Amino acid sequence: MMLGMELAGGEGHQPDAWPRAARQDYGMFDRTDVLVRHPHDDGVWLGCVGSLARVAEVGIDAVVSLCRLGTSDVPGVAAVDHARFWVVDSPKYEDNAHAAFVLRDAAAAVERFRSEGKTVLLHCVRAESRTPAVAALYGAQVAGITPLEALEDVRRVLPGASPNGLFLRLLREGETAAEPDLYGATTGVPKNVRTYW
């Protein structure tokens, strides 16, 4: 996967840059250490990227990541217990190809780890947009409520939760299984999908 990302990026092998760097630097962000329990499942923790340092302390044995990470940013969790989803926190559909599918898939990863009896950390950089959106989808599934109702519960434990406009729209349309047509009248390939022919 790393080689594919480097080839697609066109910048060649860069050992000190993502995706090969040992650590992804999020030092420019504040409030990256939030860690709270999911309101519908106390076996799921919602957190920021800084909470990765606490996985052993809290007893987390599976991680669902929604942001870029370095190769050594998740200590103490087996690779098989770490699901990575590259979700861009952007309200533009073209920045996240098949956003509804990816968010649902991330929620399904949390559900799968929980079905295996694992304690799960669901996180992004600051737990403001991506994490609450996926947490709402997961909460809706386990509590039998709508994603928007689940989001209100998530906001009680994460008061800063504010999914971007795209993610909020997907939560509103969360009762449908089909991928929403967020292109409207536009056509073309989303920016995060590269094609070569």
MARBA-3410 file (N, C-alpha, C, O; in Angstrom, 1 decimal):
197
0.8,-1.2,0.0,0.0,0.0,0.0,0.9,1.2,0.0,0.6,2.2,-0.7 ~ 2.0,1.2,0.8,2.8,2.4,0.8,3.4,2.7,-0.5,3.4,3.9,-0.9 ~ 3.9,1.7,-1.2,4.5,1.9,-2.5,3.4,2.5,-3.5,3.7,3.4,-4.3 ~ 2.2,2.0,-3.4,1.1,2.5,-4.3,0.9,4.0,-4.0,0.7,4.8,-4.9 ~ 0.9,4.4,-2.7,0.7,5.8,-2.4,1.8,6.7,-2.9,1.6,7.8,-3.4
3.0,6.2,-2.8,4.2,6.9,-3.3,4.1,7.1,-4.8,4.4,8.1,-5.3 ~ 3.8,6.0,-5.5,3.7,6.0,-6.9,2.6,7.0,-7.4,2.8,7.8,-8.3 ~ 1.5,6.9,-6.7,0.3,7.8,-7.0,0.7,9.3,-6.8,0.3,10.2,-7.5 ~ 1.4,9.5,-5.7,1.8,10.9,-5.3,2.9,11.5,-6.3,3.0,12.7,-6.3 ~ 3.6,10.6,-6.9,4.6,11.1,-7.9,5.9,11.6,-7.3,6.6,12.3,-8.0
6.1,11.5,-6.0,7.3,12.0,-5.4,8.3,11.0,-5.0,9.3,11.4,-4.4 ~ 8.1,9.7,-5.3,9.0,8.7,-5.0,9.1,8.3,-3.6,8.3,8.7,-2.7 ~ 10.1,7.5,-3.3,10.3,7.0,-1.9,10.8,8.1,-1.0,11.8,8.7,-1.2 ~ 10.0,8.4,0.1,10.4,9.4,1.0,10.3,8.8,2.4,9.2,8.8,3.0 ~ 11.4,8.3,3.0,11.3,7.6,4.3,10.8,8.5,5.5,10.4,7.9,6.5
11.0,9.8,5.4,10.6,10.6,6.5,9.2,11.3,6.3,8.9,12.2,7.0 ~ 8.5,10.9,5.3,7.2,11.5,5.0,6.1,10.4,5.0,6.4,9.2,4.8 ~ 4.9,10.8,5.2,3.8,9.9,5.2,3.7,9.3,3.8,3.8,10.0,2.8 ~ 3.5,8.0,3.6,3.0,7.0,4.7,4.1,6.3,5.3,3.8,5.4,6.2 ~ 5.4,6.5,5.0,6.5,5.8,5.6,7.0,6.3,6.9,7.7,5.6,7.7
6.8,7.5,7.3,7.3,8.1,8.5,6.9,7.4,9.7,5.7,6.9,9.8 ~ 7.7,7.3,10.7,7.4,6.6,11.9,6.3,7.3,12.7,5.4,6.7,13.3 ~ 6.3,8.6,12.6,5.3,9.4,13.3,4.7,10.5,12.4,5.4,11.1,11.6 ~ 3.4,10.7,12.5,2.7,11.7,11.8,2.6,12.9,12.8,2.1,12.8,13.9 ~ 3.1,14.1,12.3,3.2,15.2,13.2,1.8,16.0,13.2,1.5,16.6,12.2
1.2,16.0,14.3,-0.1,16.8,14.5,0.2,17.9,15.6,-0.8,18.3,16.2 ~ 1.4,18.3,15.8,1.8,19.2,16.8,1.1,20.6,16.6,1.1,21.4,17.5 ~ 0.7,20.9,15.3,0.1,22.2,15.1,-1.3,22.3,15.6,-1.9,23.4,15.6 ~ -1.9,21.2,16.0,-3.3,21.2,16.6,-3.3,21.2,18.1,-2.4,20.5,18.7 ~ -4.2,21.8,18.7,-4.4,21.7,20.1,-5.5,20.7,20.4,-6.2,20.3,19.5
-5.7,20.4,21.6,-6.8,19.5,22.1,-6.8,18.2,21.3,-7.8,17.8,20.7 ~ -5.7,17.5,21.3,-5.6,16.2,20.6,-5.6,15.0,21.6,-5.2,13.9,21.3 ~ -5.9,15.3,22.9,-5.8,14.2,23.9,-7.2,13.8,24.5,-7.2,13.1,25.5 ~ -8.3,14.2,23.9,-9.6,13.8,24.4,-9.8,12.3,24.3,-9.4,11.7,23.3 ~ -10.4,11.7,25.3,-10.7,10.3,25.3,-11.9,10.1,26.2,-11.9,10.3,27.4
-13.0,9.7,25.5,-14.3,9.5,26.3,-14.9,8.2,25.8,-14.6,7.7,24.7 ~ -15.8,7.7,26.6,-16.6,6.5,26.2,-17.7,6.8,25.3,-18.4,7.8,25.4 ~ -18.0,5.9,24.4,-19.1,6.0,23.5,-20.4,5.9,24.3,-20.5,5.1,25.2 ~ -21.4,6.8,24.1,-22.6,6.8,24.9,-23.5,5.6,24.8,-24.3,5.3,25.6 ~ -23.3,4.8,23.7,-24.1,3.6,23.5,-23.4,2.3,23.7,-23.9,1.2,23.6
-22.0,2.4,24.0,-21.3,1.1,24.2,-20.0,1.5,25.0,-19.1,2.1,24.4 ~ -19.9,1.1,26.2,-18.8,1.4,27.0,-17.5,0.6,26.7,-16.5,0.8,27.3 ~ -17.6,-0.2,25.7,-16.4,-0.9,25.2,-15.8,-0.2,24.0,-14.9,-0.7,23.3 ~ -16.4,1.0,23.7,-15.8,1.8,22.6,-15.4,3.2,23.1,-16.2,3.8,23.8 ~ -14.2,3.5,22.9,-13.7,4.9,23.3,-13.6,5.7,22.0,-13.3,5.3,20.9
-14.0,7.0,22.2,-13.9,8.0,21.2,-12.8,9.0,21.6,-12.7,9.4,22.7 ~ -11.9,9.2,20.6,-10.7,10.0,21.0,-10.1,10.8,19.9,-10.5,10.7,18.7 ~ -9.1,11.5,20.3,-8.2,12.3,19.3,-6.9,11.5,19.1,-6.7,10.5,19.7 ~ -6.1,12.0,18.2,-4.9,11.3,17.9,-4.0,11.1,19.1,-3.2,10.1,19.2 ~ -4.0,12.1,20.0,-3.1,12.0,21.2,-3.5,10.8,22.1,-2.7,10.4,22.9
-4.8,10.4,22.0,-5.2,9.3,22.9,-4.6,7.9,22.5,-4.7,7.0,23.3 ~ -3.9,7.9,21.4,-3.2,6.6,21.0,-2.1,6.3,22.0,-1.8,5.1,22.2 ~ -1.6,7.3,22.7,-0.6,7.0,23.7,-1.1,6.3,24.9,-0.4,5.8,25.8 ~ -2.5,6.3,25.1,-3.1,5.7,26.3,-3.7,4.3,26.0,-4.4,3.8,26.9 ~ -3.5,3.7,24.9,-4.2,2.5,24.6,-3.9,1.4,25.6,-4.9,0.7,26.0
-2.7,1.2,26.0,-2.4,0.2,27.0,-3.0,0.5,28.4,-3.5,-0.3,29.0 ~ -2.9,1.8,28.8,-3.4,2.2,30.1,-4.9,2.0,30.2,-5.3,1.6,31.3 ~ -5.6,2.2,29.1,-7.1,2.1,29.2,-7.5,0.7,28.8,-8.7,0.3,29.1 ~ -6.7,-0.2,28.3,-7.0,-1.5,28.0,-7.6,-1.7,26.6,-8.4,-2.6,26.3 ~ -7.3,-0.8,25.7,-7.8,-0.8,24.3,-6.9,-1.9,23.5,-5.7,-1.9,23.6
-7.6,-2.8,22.8,-6.9,-3.8,22.0,-7.3,-3.8,20.6,-6.8,-4.6,19.8 ~ -8.1,-2.8,20.1,-8.3,-2.6,18.7,-8.5,-1.1,18.4,-9.1,-0.4,19.3 ~ -8.1,-0.6,17.3,-8.1,0.8,16.9,-8.7,0.9,15.5,-8.3,0.2,14.6 ~ -9.6,1.9,15.4,-10.1,2.3,14.1,-9.7,3.8,13.9,-10.2,4.7,14.6 ~ -8.8,4.0,12.9,-8.2,5.3,12.7,-8.9,5.9,11.4,-9.1,5.3,10.4
-9.2,7.2,11.6,-9.8,8.0,10.5,-8.9,9.1,10.0,-9.4,10.0,9.3 ~ -7.6,9.0,10.3,-6.7,10.0,9.8,-5.3,9.4,9.5,-5.1,8.2,9.8 ~ -4.5,10.2,8.9,-3.1,9.7,8.6,-2.4,9.4,9.9,-2.5,10.1,10.9 ~ -1.6,8.3,9.9,-0.7,8.0,11.0,0.6,7.5,10.5,0.8,7.1,9.4 ~ 1.6,7.6,11.4,2.9,7.1,11.1,2.9,5.6,11.4,2.0,5.1,12.0
4.0,4.9,11.0,4.1,3.5,11.2,4.2,3.1,12.6,3.9,1.9,12.9 ~ 4.6,4.0,13.5,4.8,3.6,14.9,3.8,4.4,15.8,4.1,4.5,17.0 ~ 2.8,5.0,15.3,1.9,5.8,16.1,0.9,5.0,16.9,0.2,5.6,17.7 ~ 0.7,3.7,16.7,-0.2,2.9,17.4,0.5,1.8,18.2,0.6,0.6,17.7 ~ 1.2,2.1,19.3,1.9,1.1,20.0,1.0,0.1,20.7,0.0,0.5,21.3
1.5,-1.2,20.7,0.8,-2.2,21.5,-0.5,-2.7,20.9,-1.2,-3.5,21.6 ~ -0.8,-2.4,19.7,-2.0,-3.0,19.0,-1.5,-3.7,17.8,-0.8,-3.2,16.9 ~ -1.9,-5.0,17.7,-1.5,-5.8,16.5,-2.0,-5.2,15.3,-3.1,-4.7,15.2 ~ -1.3,-5.3,14.2,-1.7,-4.8,12.9,-3.1,-5.3,12.5,-3.9,-4.6,11.9 ~ -3.4,-6.6,12.8,-4.7,-7.1,12.4,-5.8,-6.5,13.2,-7.0,-6.6,12.8
-5.5,-5.8,14.3,-6.5,-5.2,15.1,-6.5,-3.6,14.9,-7.0,-2.9,15.8 ~ -6.0,-3.2,13.8,-5.9,-1.8,13.5,-6.5,-1.6,12.1,-5.9,-1.9,11.1 ~ -7.7,-1.0,12.1,-8.3,-0.6,10.8,-8.1,0.8,10.5,-8.3,1.7,11.3 ~ -7.6,1.1,9.3,-7.2,2.5,8.9,-8.2,2.9,7.7,-8.3,2.2,6.7 ~ -8.8,4.1,7.9,-9.6,4.6,6.9,-9.1,6.0,6.6,-9.0,6.9,7.5
-8.8,6.3,5.4,-8.2,7.6,5.0,-9.4,8.5,4.6,-9.8,8.6,3.5 ~ -9.9,9.2,5.6,-11.1,10.1,5.5,-10.6,11.5,5.6,-10.0,11.9,6.5 ~ -10.9,12.3,4.5,-10.5,13.7,4.6,-11.6,14.5,5.2,-12.8,14.3,4.9 ~ -11.3,15.4,6.2,-12.3,16.1,6.8,-12.7,17.3,5.9,-12.2,18.5,6.2 ~ -13.5,17.1,4.9,-13.8,18.1,4.0,-15.3,17.9,3.6,-15.8,16.8,3.5
-16.0,19.1,3.4,-17.4,19.0,3.1,-17.6,18.8,1.6,-18.8,18.7,1.1 ~ -16.5,18.7,0.8,-16.7,18.4,-0.6,-16.6,16.9,-0.9,-15.7,16.2,-0.5 ~ -17.7,16.5,-1.6,-17.7,15.0,-2.0,-16.5,14.6,-2.8,-16.0,13.5,-2.6 ~ -16.0,15.5,-3.7,-14.9,15.1,-4.5,-13.6,14.8,-3.7,-12.7,14.2,-4.3 ~ -13.5,15.3,-2.5,-12.4,15.0,-1.7,-12.4,13.7,-1.0,-11.4,13.2,-0.5
-13.6,13.0,-1.0,-13.8,11.7,-0.3,-14.6,10.9,-1.2,-15.9,10.9,-1.2 ~ -14.0,10.1,-2.1,-14.7,9.2,-3.0,-15.5,8.2,-2.2,-15.0,7.6,-1.3 ~ -16.8,8.1,-2.5,-17.7,7.1,-1.8,-17.7,7.3,-0.3,-17.6,6.3,0.5 ~ -17.9,8.5,0.1,-17.8,8.9,1.5,-18.8,8.1,2.4,-18.5,7.6,3.5 ~ -20.0,7.9,1.9,-21.0,7.2,2.7,-20.6,5.7,2.9,-20.7,5.2,4.0
-20.0,5.1,1.9,-19.5,3.7,2.0,-18.4,3.7,3.0,-18.4,2.8,3.9 ~ -17.4,4.6,2.9,-16.3,4.6,3.8,-16.7,4.8,5.3,-16.2,4.1,6.2 ~ -17.6,5.8,5.5,-18.0,6.0,6.9,-18.8,4.8,7.4,-18.5,4.4,8.6 ~ -19.6,4.2,6.6,-20.3,3.0,7.1,-19.4,1.8,7.3,-19.5,1.1,8.2 ~ -18.4,1.7,6.4,-17.4,0.7,6.6,-16.6,0.8,7.9,-16.3,-0.1,8.6
-16.2,2.1,8.2,-15.5,2.3,9.5,-16.4,2.0,10.7,-15.9,1.4,11.6 ~ -17.7,2.3,10.6,-18.6,1.9,11.7,-18.7,0.4,11.8,-18.8,-0.2,12.9 ~ -18.7,-0.3,10.6,-18.7,-1.7,10.6,-17.5,-2.3,11.2,-17.5,-3.4,11.8 ~ -16.3,-1.7,11.0,-15.1,-2.2,11.6,-15.2,-2.1,13.2,-14.7,-3.0,13.8 ~ -15.7,-1.0,13.7,-15.9,-0.9,15.1,-16.8,-2.1,15.6,-16.5,-2.8,16.6
-17.9,-2.3,14.9,-18.8,-3.4,15.2,-18.2,-4.7,15.2,-18.4,-5.6,16.0 ~ -17.3,-5.0,14.2,-16.7,-6.3,14.1,-15.7,-6.5,15.2,-15.7,-7.6,15.8 ~ -14.9,-5.5,15.5,-14.0,-5.6,16.7,-14.8,-5.9,18.0,-14.3,-6.7,18.8 ~ -15.9,-5.2,18.1,-16.7,-5.4,19.4,-17.3,-6.8,19.4,-17.3,-7.4,20.4 ~ -17.7,-7.3,18.2,-18.2,-8.7,18.2,-17.1,-9.7,18.6,-17.5,-10.9,18.9
-15.9,-9.3,18.4,-14.8,-10.2,18.8,-14.4,-10.0,20.3,-13.4,-10.6,20.8 ~ -15.1,-9.1,21.0,-14.9,-8.9,22.4,-13.8,-7.9,22.7,-13.3,-7.8,23.8 ~ -13.4,-7.2,21.7,-12.3,-6.2,21.9,-12.8,-4.9,22.3,-13.9,-4.5,22.1 ~ -12.0,-4.2,23.1,-12.2,-2.8,23.5,-11.6,-1.9,22.4,-10.4,-2.1,22.0 ~ -12.4,-1.0,21.8,-12.0,-0.3,20.6,-11.8,1.2,20.8,-12.6,1.8,21.6
-10.8,1.8,20.2,-10.6,3.2,20.1,-11.0,3.6,18.7,-10.4,3.2,17.7 ~ -11.9,4.5,18.6,-12.3,5.2,17.3,-11.8,6.6,17.4,-12.1,7.3,18.3 ~ -10.9,7.0,16.5,-10.3,8.3,16.6,-10.0,8.9,15.2,-9.9,8.3,14.2 ~ -9.9,10.3,15.3,-9.3,11.0,14.2,-8.3,12.0,14.8,-7.8,11.7,15.9 ~ -8.1,13.2,14.2,-7.1,14.1,14.8,-7.7,14.8,16.1,-7.0,14.7,17.1
-8.9,15.4,16.0,-9.4,16.1,17.1,-10.8,15.7,17.5,-11.4,16.4,18.4 ~ -11.3,14.6,17.0,-12.7,14.1,17.4,-13.7,15.1,17.3,-14.6,15.2,18.1 ~ -13.7,15.9,16.2,-14.7,16.9,16.0,-15.7,16.6,14.8,-16.8,17.0,14.9 ~ -15.2,16.0,13.8,-16.0,15.8,12.6,-16.1,14.3,12.2,-17.1,13.7,12.2 ~ -14.9,13.7,11.9,-14.9,12.3,11.4,-15.3,11.3,12.5,-16.2,10.5,12.3
-14.7,11.4,13.7,-15.0,10.5,14.8,-16.5,10.6,15.2,-17.1,9.5,15.3 ~ -17.0,11.8,15.4,-18.5,11.8,15.7,-19.4,11.3,14.7,-20.4,10.6,15.0 ~ -19.0,11.5,13.4,-19.9,11.0,12.3,-19.9,9.4,12.3,-21.0,8.8,12.3 ~ -18.7,8.8,12.5,-18.7,7.3,12.5,-19.3,6.8,13.8,-20.0,5.8,13.8 ~ -19.0,7.5,14.9,-19.6,7.1,16.2,-21.1,7.2,16.1,-21.8,6.3,16.7
-21.7,8.2,15.4,-23.1,8.2,15.3,-23.7,7.1,14.5,-24.7,6.5,14.8 ~ -23.0,6.7,13.4,-23.4,5.6,12.6,-23.4,4.3,13.4,-24.3,3.5,13.4 ~ -22.3,4.1,14.1,-22.2,2.9,15.0,-23.3,2.9,16.1,-23.9,1.9,16.3 ~ -23.5,4.1,16.7,-24.5,4.2,17.8,-25.9,3.9,17.3,-26.7,3.3,18.0 ~ -26.2,4.4,16.1,-27.5,4.2,15.5,-27.7,2.7,15.3,-28.8,2.2,15.6
-26.7,2.0,14.9,-26.8,0.5,14.7,-27.0,-0.2,16.0,-27.9,-1.1,16.1 ~ -26.2,0.1,17.0,-26.3,-0.7,18.2,-27.5,-0.3,19.1,-28.0,-1.1,19.9 ~ -27.9,1.0,19.0,-29.0,1.4,19.9,-30.4,1.4,19.2,-31.4,1.6,19.8 ~ -30.4,1.1,17.8,-31.7,1.1,17.1,-32.3,2.4,17.0,-33.6,2.5,17.0 ~ -31.5,3.5,16.8,-32.1,4.8,16.6,-31.5,5.4,15.3,-30.7,4.8,14.7
-31.9,6.6,15.0,-31.4,7.2,13.8,-30.0,7.8,14.0,-29.6,8.0,15.1 ~ -29.2,7.9,12.9,-27.9,8.5,13.1,-27.9,9.9,13.7,-27.0,10.2,14.5 ~ -28.9,10.7,13.4,-29.0,12.1,14.0,-29.3,12.0,15.5,-28.7,12.8,16.2 ~ -30.1,11.1,15.9,-30.4,10.9,17.3,-29.1,10.4,18.0,-28.7,10.9,19.1 ~ -28.4,9.5,17.4,-27.1,9.0,17.9,-26.1,10.1,18.0,-25.3,10.2,19.0
-26.1,11.0,17.0,-25.1,12.1,17.0,-25.4,13.0,18.2,-24.5,13.5,18.9 ~ -26.7,13.3,18.5,-27.0,14.1,19.7,-26.4,13.5,21.0,-25.9,14.2,21.9 ~ -26.5,12.2,21.1,-25.9,11.5,22.3,-24.4,11.6,22.3,-23.8,11.8,23.3 ~ -23.8,11.4,21.1,-22.3,11.6,21.0,-21.9,13.0,21.4,-20.9,13.2,22.1 ~ -22.7,14.0,21.1,-22.4,15.4,21.5,-22.4,15.6,23.0,-21.8,16.5,23.5
-23.2,14.8,23.7,-23.2,14.9,25.1,-21.8,14.5,25.7,-21.4,15.0,26.8 ~ -21.1,13.6,25.1,-19.8,13.2,25.6,-18.6,13.9,24.9,-17.5,14.1,25.4 ~ -18.9,14.4,23.7,-18.0,15.1,22.9,-18.6,16.5,22.5,-19.1,16.6,21.4 ~ -18.7,17.4,23.4,-19.4,18.7,23.2,-18.9,19.4,21.9,-19.6,20.2,21.3 ~ -17.7,19.2,21.5,-17.1,19.9,20.3,-17.5,19.2,19.0,-17.0,19.6,17.9
-18.3,18.1,19.1,-18.6,17.3,17.9,-19.4,18.2,16.9,-20.5,18.7,17.2 ~ -18.9,18.3,15.7,-19.5,19.0,14.6,-19.1,18.5,13.3,-18.3,19.1,12.6 ~ -19.8,17.4,12.9,-19.4,16.8,11.6,-19.6,17.9,10.5,-20.5,18.7,10.5 ~ -18.7,17.8,9.5,-18.8,18.8,8.4,-20.1,18.6,7.6,-20.8,17.6,7.8 ~ -20.4,19.5,6.7,-21.7,19.4,6.0,-21.9,18.1,5.2,-23.0,17.6,5.2
-20.9,17.6,4.6,-21.0,16.3,3.9,-21.3,15.2,4.8,-22.3,14.5,4.6 ~ -20.6,15.1,5.9,-20.8,14.0,6.8,-22.2,14.1,7.5,-22.9,13.1,7.7 ~ -22.6,15.4,7.8,-23.9,15.6,8.4,-25.0,15.2,7.4,-26.0,14.6,7.8 ~ -24.8,15.5,6.1,-25.8,15.1,5.1,-25.9,13.6,5.0,-27.0,13.0,4.9 ~ -24.8,12.9,5.1,-24.8,11.5,5.0,-25.4,10.9,6.3,-26.1,9.8,6.2
-25.3,11.5,7.4,-26.0,11.0,8.6,-27.5,11.2,8.4,-28.3,10.3,8.8 ~ -27.9,12.3,7.8,-29.4,12.5,7.6,-29.9,11.5,6.7,-31.1,11.0,6.8 ~ -29.1,11.1,5.7,-29.6,10.1,4.7,-29.2,8.7,5.2,-29.3,7.7,4.4 ~ -28.8,8.5,6.4,-28.2,7.3,6.9,-29.2,6.1,6.9,-28.7,4.9,7.1 ~ -30.5,6.3,6.8,-31.4,5.2,6.8,-31.3,4.4,5.5,-31.8,3.3,5.4
-30.8,5.0,4.4,-30.7,4.3,3.1,-29.4,3.6,3.0,-28.4,4.1,3.4 ~ -29.5,2.4,2.4,-28.3,1.6,2.2,-27.5,2.1,1.0,-26.3,1.8,0.9 ~ -28.1,2.7,0.0,-27.5,3.1,-1.2,-26.6,4.3,-1.0,-26.9,5.1,-0.2 ~ -25.6,4.4,-1.8,-24.7,5.6,-1.8,-25.4,6.8,-2.3,-25.9,6.7,-3.5 ~ -25.5,7.8,-1.5,-26.2,9.0,-2.0,-25.6,9.6,-3.3,-24.4,9.5,-3.4
-26.4,10.2,-4.1,-25.8,10.9,-5.3,-25.4,12.3,-4.9,-26.2,13.2,-5.1 ~ -24.2,12.4,-4.4,-23.8,13.8,-4.0,-23.1,14.6,-5.1,-22.7,15.7,-4.8 ~ -23.0,14.0,-6.3,-22.4,14.8,-7.4,-23.4,15.7,-8.0,-23.0,16.7,-8.6 ~ -24.7,15.4,-7.8,-25.7,16.3,-8.4,-25.5,16.2,-9.9,-25.5,15.1,-10.5 ~ -25.4,17.3,-10.6,-25.3,17.3,-12.0,-23.9,17.2,-12.5,-23.6,17.1,-13.7
-22.9,17.2,-11.6,-21.5,17.1,-12.0,-21.1,15.7,-12.4,-21.8,14.8,-12.0 ~ -20.1,15.6,-13.1,-19.5,14.3,-13.5,-18.0,14.4,-13.2,-17.5,15.4,-12.9 ~ -17.4,13.2,-13.3,-15.9,13.2,-13.2,-15.5,12.3,-12.1,-16.3,11.7,-11.4 ~ -14.2,12.2,-11.9,-13.6,11.3,-10.9,-13.3,12.1,-9.7,-12.6,13.2,-9.8 ~ -13.6,11.7,-8.5,-13.3,12.4,-7.3,-11.7,12.6,-7.2,-11.0,11.8,-7.7
-11.3,13.7,-6.5,-9.8,14.0,-6.5,-9.0,12.9,-5.8,-7.9,12.7,-6.1 ~ -9.6,12.1,-4.8,-8.8,11.1,-4.1,-8.9,9.8,-4.8,-8.4,8.8,-4.3 ~ -9.3,9.7,-6.1,-9.3,8.5,-6.9,-8.4,8.8,-8.1,-8.8,9.7,-8.9 ~ -7.3,8.1,-8.3,-6.5,8.4,-9.4,-6.7,7.3,-10.4,-6.7,6.1,-10.1 ~ -6.8,7.6,-11.7,-6.9,6.6,-12.7,-5.8,6.9,-13.7,-5.4,8.0,-14.0
-5.3,5.8,-14.3,-4.3,5.8,-15.3,-4.7,5.0,-16.5,-5.0,3.8,-16.3 ~ -4.7,5.5,-17.7,-5.0,4.7,-18.9,-4.3,5.3,-20.1,-4.5,4.8,-21.2
END
